[in-house]
C-alpha cells in the first residue's frame, strides 16, 4: 500500500502551487523512502520531476481542463475513482482538485480562498468552477491542510469546517535560497541585463499581485524624492497570468517603460541570484494564502517591504516593513525608508535570515506525515 501525492501542479509548472507540490514531495520521499507514489496528469510534453524518476508514479492522460471537470462530475455523482489508483492507502490532493474516492482516506491542501475575497480578479469560468467545487472538495476530504492560520480561519468562516479537521502546516523556502556568490550574481546580471541598482518584485502578472499600484508607488518614489529614487529601476519577474492589460496601460500612462523591466518567467535556478542581486524586494499583493516570495527573498539576504494583507504578517513576522496594499504612497514611503538607511538594511537582513530559518520543508514533511498517519489510523 502506498501514499499517493498529487504533483500535477509541479510537472505543469504552475507557479506557487507547483513549488508547494514539488518541495513537499521531495521532502517526503527523502524522509520516508518507499512510502510514496507520485500522481500527476500527464499531457504531451510533461516530464517526471528531475531526481524523482525512480519514485513510483501513476498518471492519467487527460488535458488539464477535462481532468478537472471529470473530477468535479465524479464528486457530484459520487462515482468512485478508486480503481484508477492501485494499492492506494491515502491520497493527498496538493492543489484544489480532490478526486472522488470511496474507500480511501484523503487529505486536501487548501492554499487560499482568493476567489471569494477578490472575485473580480479571477476569470469568470474559473470563479464559477471554484465557487461550486471547493465547498464540495472541502466537505469530502477526510482532513484539510491549510498553509496558514489565515487560510484556516477562512475555511472555518466560509464552509463551517470544524477546526479539528484542519491542520496548519507552513510552506518554506527551498534550501537553494541563500545568499549567492558574486560570480553567480554576475552571471544572472549578464543573462538578464540587470541594472546595478534595482528593486525587485516577483510573481505572476495578475490583478491580485497589485502590480498596477506598485508602479504607481515607484513613480511616486522617483517623482517626489529624486535624490533617493531617480537612479533606481524596478524589475518584475513572473509569467503573464490573466487580466493583466490594465497593468500595461498604467505602465504606459506613467511613462515608465524604460524604468520598469519585465523579465517574464525566470527559471528556478536563477531566482536565488536574482533575489541576491536586488537592493530591496517589494511584495504588494492584495491577498495571499501563504506568500512564499518574501520568505525566499529574506533567505537570500534581501530586505523586504510587504503588504500587511491576509497571511503575509505570518510569513514576515518582525523582519519586514509593512504597508497598506491599497496605498501607493504608503508603499512608496516604505521603499524609500529602507533604501535611504543602510543601517536599517543591515538590521533587516539579519532579521530576515532569522525569520526564514523558522520555516523548513523537513518540518513540513514531518508534520504532513503526522497528518497522514492520524488519518489512516482513524479511517
C-alpha positions as CSV (number, residue, x, y, z in Angstrom):
1,X,0.0,0.0,0.0
2,X,1.2,3.5,-0.9
3,X,0.5,7.1,-0.1
4,X,-0.3,9.0,-3.3
5,X,0.9,12.6,-3.5
6,X,-0.5,14.6,-6.4
7,X,2.3,16.6,-8.1
8,X,0.3,17.7,-11.2
9,X,0.9,21.4,-10.4
10,X,4.6,20.7,-10.2
11,X,5.1,18.9,-13.5
12,X,2.9,21.5,-15.2
13,X,5.0,24.3,-13.6
14,X,2.0,26.1,-12.1
15,X,3.9,28.8,-10.1
16,X,3.2,28.7,-6.3
17,X,1.1,25.6,-6.3
18,X,3.8,23.8,-8.3
19,X,6.5,24.9,-5.9
20,X,4.5,23.6,-3.0
21,X,3.8,20.2,-4.5
22,X,7.3,19.6,-5.7
23,X,9.0,20.8,-2.4
24,X,6.7,18.7,-0.2
25,X,7.0,15.6,-2.4
26,X,10.8,15.8,-2.4
27,X,11.0,16.3,1.4
28,X,8.5,13.4,2.0
29,X,10.4,11.0,-0.3
30,X,13.7,11.9,1.2
31,X,12.4,11.4,4.8
32,X,10.2,8.3,4.2
33,X,11.6,6.3,1.3
34,X,9.4,3.6,-0.1
35,X,6.2,5.1,1.3
36,X,5.0,7.2,-1.7
37,X,3.6,7.1,-5.2
38,X,3.6,10.3,-7.2
39,X,0.4,11.1,-9.1
40,X,0.0,13.5,-12.0
41,X,-1.9,14.4,-15.1
42,X,0.4,13.5,-18.0
43,X,-0.1,15.7,-21.0
44,X,2.1,15.9,-24.0
45,X,5.5,17.4,-23.1
46,X,5.1,16.8,-19.4
47,X,8.2,15.1,-17.8
48,X,8.7,13.5,-14.4
49,X,10.3,15.7,-11.7
50,X,14.1,15.6,-12.1
51,X,15.7,13.4,-9.5
52,X,12.4,11.6,-8.7
53,X,12.2,9.5,-11.8
54,X,12.7,6.3,-9.8
55,X,9.9,7.0,-7.4
56,X,6.8,5.0,-8.4
57,X,4.3,7.1,-10.3
58,X,0.8,6.7,-11.6
59,X,-0.6,9.1,-14.2
60,X,-3.8,9.9,-16.1
61,X,-3.6,11.2,-19.7
62,X,-6.2,13.9,-20.0
63,X,-5.9,17.7,-20.6
64,X,-5.9,19.8,-17.5
65,X,-9.5,21.2,-18.0
66,X,-11.0,17.8,-19.0
67,X,-9.5,16.1,-15.9
68,X,-10.7,19.0,-13.7
69,X,-14.2,18.7,-15.0
70,X,-14.2,14.9,-14.7
71,X,-13.1,15.0,-11.1
72,X,-15.8,17.5,-10.2
73,X,-18.5,15.5,-12.0
74,X,-17.3,12.4,-10.3
75,X,-17.7,14.1,-6.9
76,X,-21.2,15.3,-7.8
77,X,-22.3,11.8,-9.0
78,X,-20.4,10.0,-6.2
79,X,-18.6,7.8,-8.8
80,X,-15.5,6.5,-7.1
81,X,-12.2,6.6,-8.8
82,X,-10.6,4.1,-6.5
83,X,-9.9,1.5,-9.3
84,X,-7.7,4.1,-11.1
85,X,-5.3,4.3,-8.1
86,X,-3.9,0.8,-7.5
87,X,-2.7,-0.1,-4.0
88,X,-3.5,3.4,-2.6
89,X,-3.5,3.8,1.1
90,X,-4.2,7.6,1.2
91,X,-4.4,10.3,-1.4
92,X,-3.1,13.8,-0.9
93,X,-4.5,16.4,-3.2
94,X,-1.9,19.2,-3.1
95,X,-3.9,21.6,-5.3
96,X,-7.6,22.5,-5.3
97,X,-8.7,19.3,-7.0
98,X,-9.9,16.2,-5.0
99,X,-10.7,13.0,-6.9
100,X,-13.8,11.2,-5.7
101,X,-12.6,8.1,-3.7
102,X,-15.0,5.9,-1.8
103,X,-12.8,3.6,0.3
104,X,-9.6,5.7,0.5
105,X,-8.9,8.5,3.1
106,X,-7.9,11.8,1.5
107,X,-6.0,14.9,2.5
108,X,-6.7,18.2,0.7
109,X,-4.3,21.1,0.9
110,X,-6.1,24.5,0.6
111,X,-3.9,27.3,-0.3
112,X,-6.4,30.2,-0.3
113,X,-9.9,31.2,-1.0
114,X,-9.0,34.3,-3.0
115,X,-11.8,33.6,-5.5
116,X,-14.2,34.5,-2.6
117,X,-12.4,37.6,-1.4
118,X,-11.4,39.1,-4.9
119,X,-13.9,37.6,-7.3
120,X,-13.3,40.2,-10.0
121,X,-9.6,39.2,-10.1
122,X,-10.5,35.7,-11.5
123,X,-11.6,34.7,-14.9
124,X,-15.4,34.2,-14.7
125,X,-15.3,30.5,-15.7
126,X,-12.6,29.7,-13.1
127,X,-14.5,31.6,-10.4
128,X,-17.7,29.7,-11.3
129,X,-15.9,26.4,-11.0
130,X,-14.2,27.1,-7.7
131,X,-17.3,28.5,-6.1
132,X,-19.1,25.3,-6.9
133,X,-16.3,22.8,-6.4
134,X,-14.3,24.0,-3.4
135,X,-17.1,23.6,-0.8
136,X,-17.7,20.1,-2.1
137,X,-14.0,19.2,-2.0
138,X,-13.5,20.6,1.5
139,X,-16.5,18.7,2.8
140,X,-15.5,15.4,1.2
141,X,-11.8,15.5,2.2
142,X,-11.1,13.4,5.3
143,X,-8.7,16.1,6.5
144,X,-7.7,19.5,5.3
145,X,-4.2,21.1,5.4
146,X,-4.2,24.9,5.4
147,X,-1.0,26.6,4.5
148,X,-1.5,29.4,7.0
149,X,-3.6,30.3,10.1
150,X,-5.3,32.9,7.9
151,X,-6.4,30.2,5.4
152,X,-7.6,28.0,8.3
153,X,-9.8,30.9,9.6
154,X,-11.1,31.4,6.1
155,X,-12.2,27.8,5.8
156,X,-14.0,27.8,9.1
157,X,-15.8,31.0,8.2
158,X,-16.6,30.1,4.6
159,X,-17.6,26.5,4.9
160,X,-18.2,25.9,8.6
161,X,-15.5,23.3,8.7
162,X,-14.7,22.1,12.3
163,X,-11.3,23.2,13.4
164,X,-10.5,19.5,14.3
165,X,-10.5,18.7,10.6
166,X,-7.9,21.4,9.7
167,X,-4.2,21.4,10.4
168,X,-2.0,24.4,9.6
169,X,1.3,23.4,8.0
170,X,3.5,26.2,6.7
171,X,5.4,26.2,3.5
172,X,9.1,27.0,3.4
173,X,11.9,28.4,1.1
174,X,13.9,25.8,-0.7
175,X,17.4,25.2,0.6
176,X,18.8,26.8,-2.6
177,X,17.5,30.2,-1.5
178,X,20.5,31.6,0.3
179,X,23.0,34.5,-0.4
180,X,24.7,33.8,-3.7
181,X,28.4,34.2,-4.5
182,X,29.5,37.2,-6.5
183,X,30.2,35.2,-9.7
184,X,26.6,33.7,-9.7
185,X,25.1,37.2,-9.2
186,X,27.2,38.5,-12.0
187,X,26.1,35.6,-14.3
188,X,22.4,36.4,-13.7
189,X,23.0,40.1,-14.1
190,X,24.5,39.4,-17.5
191,X,21.9,37.0,-18.6
192,X,19.0,39.4,-17.9
193,X,20.9,42.7,-18.5
194,X,20.1,43.8,-15.0
195,X,21.0,47.3,-13.8
196,X,23.4,47.9,-11.0
197,X,20.7,49.2,-8.6
198,X,17.2,47.8,-8.7
199,X,14.1,47.0,-6.7
200,X,12.7,43.5,-7.3
201,X,9.2,42.1,-7.2
202,X,8.3,38.5,-8.2
203,X,5.0,36.8,-9.0
204,X,2.5,36.1,-11.8
205,X,1.2,39.1,-13.7
206,X,-2.4,39.1,-12.4
207,X,-4.6,41.7,-10.6
208,X,-4.2,40.1,-7.2
209,X,-0.5,40.8,-7.2
210,X,-1.2,44.5,-7.3
211,X,1.5,45.5,-9.7
212,X,-0.5,48.4,-11.0
213,X,-0.3,50.1,-7.6
214,X,3.4,49.0,-7.3
215,X,4.3,51.0,-10.5
216,X,2.3,53.9,-9.1
217,X,4.4,53.7,-5.9
218,X,7.6,53.5,-7.9
219,X,6.5,56.6,-9.9
220,X,5.9,58.4,-6.7
221,X,9.3,57.4,-5.4
222,X,11.0,58.8,-8.5
223,X,8.9,61.9,-8.7
224,X,8.8,63.0,-5.1
225,X,12.3,62.0,-4.0
226,X,14.5,62.5,-7.0
227,X,17.7,62.1,-5.0
228,X,16.7,58.8,-3.5
229,X,14.6,57.4,-6.2
230,X,15.8,58.7,-9.6
231,X,18.6,56.2,-10.0
232,X,16.6,53.1,-9.3
233,X,14.9,50.7,-11.7
234,X,12.1,48.4,-10.9
235,X,12.4,44.7,-12.0
236,X,9.4,42.4,-12.1
237,X,9.8,38.7,-12.7
238,X,7.0,36.3,-13.4
239,X,5.0,35.0,-16.3
240,X,1.8,36.6,-17.6
241,X,-1.3,35.2,-15.9
242,X,-4.6,36.8,-16.7
243,X,-6.4,40.2,-16.7
244,X,-3.0,41.9,-16.9
245,X,-4.0,44.5,-19.6
246,X,-4.8,47.3,-17.1
247,X,-1.2,47.0,-15.7
248,X,0.4,47.6,-19.1
249,X,-2.0,50.5,-19.7
250,X,-1.0,52.1,-16.4
251,X,2.7,51.5,-17.1
252,X,2.4,53.4,-20.4
253,X,0.4,56.2,-18.8
254,X,3.1,56.7,-16.2
255,X,5.8,56.8,-18.8
256,X,7.9,54.1,-17.0
257,X,8.6,51.9,-20.0
258,X,12.4,52.2,-19.6
259,X,12.5,52.3,-15.8
260,X,10.4,49.1,-15.2
261,X,12.0,45.9,-16.5
262,X,9.7,42.9,-17.1
263,X,11.7,39.6,-17.1
264,X,8.8,37.2,-17.7
265,X,9.2,33.7,-16.2
266,X,12.6,33.2,-14.6
267,X,13.8,29.6,-14.2
268,X,14.1,28.4,-10.6
269,X,17.8,28.0,-10.8
270,X,18.2,31.8,-11.5
271,X,15.9,33.0,-8.7
272,X,18.3,32.9,-5.8
273,X,20.9,35.1,-7.6
274,X,18.1,37.4,-8.8
275,X,16.9,37.9,-5.2
276,X,20.5,38.3,-4.0
277,X,21.3,41.0,-6.6
278,X,18.3,43.2,-5.6
279,X,18.7,46.0,-3.2
280,X,15.2,45.6,-2.0
281,X,12.3,43.2,-2.5
282,X,8.7,44.5,-2.7
283,X,5.6,42.3,-2.4
284,X,2.5,44.4,-2.9
285,X,-0.1,41.5,-3.1
286,X,-3.7,42.2,-2.2
287,X,-4.2,38.6,-0.9
288,X,-2.1,35.5,-0.2
289,X,-2.8,32.2,1.3
290,X,0.8,32.0,2.4
291,X,3.2,34.2,0.3
292,X,6.4,32.4,-0.4
293,X,8.4,35.0,-2.4
294,X,9.1,37.3,0.7
295,X,10.4,34.4,2.6
296,X,12.7,33.4,-0.4
297,X,14.0,36.9,-0.5
298,X,14.7,37.0,3.2
299,X,16.6,33.7,3.0
300,X,18.8,35.3,0.3
301,X,19.6,38.3,2.5
302,X,17.4,40.8,0.7
303,X,15.5,43.4,2.8
304,X,11.7,43.1,2.2
305,X,8.9,45.6,2.2
306,X,5.5,43.9,2.0
307,X,1.8,44.3,2.1
308,X,0.2,43.7,5.5
309,X,-2.8,41.9,4.0
310,X,-4.1,38.4,4.6
311,X,-1.4,35.9,5.7
312,X,1.7,38.0,5.0
313,X,2.3,39.1,8.6
314,X,2.5,35.4,9.5
315,X,5.3,35.0,6.9
316,X,7.2,38.2,7.5
317,X,7.0,38.4,11.3
318,X,9.1,41.3,12.6
319,X,11.6,41.1,9.8
320,X,9.9,43.2,7.1
321,X,8.5,46.7,6.7
322,X,4.7,46.6,6.0
323,X,2.4,48.9,4.1
324,X,-1.2,49.1,3.1
325,X,-1.8,47.3,-0.2
326,X,-4.4,50.0,-1.0
327,X,-2.0,53.0,-0.8
328,X,0.6,53.6,-3.5
329,X,2.1,56.5,-1.5
330,X,2.5,54.3,1.7
331,X,4.1,51.7,-0.4
332,X,6.5,54.2,-1.9
333,X,7.4,55.6,1.5
334,X,8.1,52.1,2.7
335,X,10.6,51.6,-0.1
336,X,12.2,55.0,0.4
337,X,12.6,54.4,4.2
338,X,14.6,51.3,3.6
339,X,16.6,52.4,0.5
340,X,18.0,55.5,2.2
341,X,19.1,53.8,5.5
342,X,22.0,51.4,5.2
343,X,21.9,50.6,8.9
344,X,18.2,49.6,8.6
345,X,19.0,47.4,5.6
346,X,21.7,45.5,7.6
347,X,19.3,45.1,10.5
348,X,16.5,43.8,8.2
349,X,18.9,41.3,6.5
350,X,19.7,39.7,9.9
351,X,16.1,39.6,11.0
352,X,15.2,38.2,7.6
353,X,17.7,35.3,8.0
354,X,16.3,34.6,11.4
355,X,12.7,34.6,10.2
356,X,13.4,32.4,7.2
357,X,15.1,29.8,9.5
358,X,11.7,29.3,11.2
359,X,10.4,27.6,8.1
360,X,11.6,24.2,6.8
361,X,10.3,21.7,4.3
362,X,11.8,18.9,6.5
363,X,9.5,20.1,9.3
364,X,6.6,20.5,6.9
365,X,7.1,16.9,5.7
366,X,7.3,15.6,9.3
367,X,4.0,17.4,10.2
368,X,2.3,16.3,7.0
369,X,3.4,12.7,7.7
370,X,1.8,13.1,11.1
371,X,-1.5,14.1,9.5
372,X,-1.3,11.0,7.1
373,X,-0.7,8.6,10.0
374,X,-3.5,10.1,12.1
375,X,-5.9,10.0,9.1
376,X,-5.0,6.4,8.3
377,X,-5.3,5.3,11.9
378,X,-8.7,6.9,12.2
379,X,-10.1,5.6,8.9
